[in-house]
Amino acid sequence: MMLAGVGWLAALSPSLLRHLSPGVEILGFVAELALMLWLIIKGVNLQRWNQQSGLPQTPP
């Protein structure tokens, strides 16, 4: 995702963006897909999430 973020900085230079646009789009897609799959497969540890957020824990 860091590479995709750096790639979007190319938007500051329109001529550079024309040359890098396909690569930036591919990097962005791959990064977002990886994050989505990670969250679907690995999920979120709800107990740890609530503990870190300071919310009172309620049994499911």
C-alpha positions in Angstrom: 0.0 0.0 0.0 3.0 2.3 0.6 4.0 1.9 -3.1 0.5 2.8 -4.2 0.5 5.8 -2.0 3.8 7.0 -3.4 2.4 6.3 -6.8 -0.5 8.6 -6.3 2.0 11.4 -5.6 2.5 11.4 -9.3 -0.7 13.3 -9.6 1.2 16.4 -8.7 2.9 16.3 -12.1 0.4 15.7 -15.0 3.1 14.7 -17.5 4.4 12.1 -15.0 0.9 10.9 -14.3 0.3 10.1 -17.9 3.2 7.7 -18.0 2.7 6.1 -14.6 -1.1 6.0 -14.5 -1.5 2.3 -15.4 1.1 1.2 -12.9 -0.5 3.4 -10.2 -3.9 1.9 -10.8 -2.6 -1.6 -10.7 -0.6 -1.0 -7.5 -3.7 0.6 -5.9 -5.9 -2.3 -6.9 -3.5 -4.9 -5.6 -3.0 -3.1 -2.3 -6.7 -2.7 -1.7 -7.4 -6.3 -2.7 -4.7 -7.5 -0.3 -6.2 -5.5 2.6 -9.7 -6.8 1.8 -8.6 -10.4 1.7 -6.6 -10.0 4.9 -9.7 -8.7 6.7 -11.9 -11.4 5.3 -9.5 -14.2 6.1 -7.8 -13.0 9.3 -10.6 -10.8 10.5 -10.5 -8.6 13.6 -10.0 -9.8 17.1 -13.1 -8.2 18.6 -12.0 -8.7 22.2 -8.6 -7.0 21.6 -10.3 -4.2 19.5 -12.7 -3.4 22.4 -9.8 -3.5 24.9 -7.8 -1.0 22.9 -10.7 1.3 22.3 -11.6 1.5 25.9 -15.2 0.4 25.3 -16.9 -1.8 27.9 -16.9 -5.4 26.9 -20.2 -7.0 26.4 -20.6 -10.8 25.9 -21.8 -11.7 22.3 
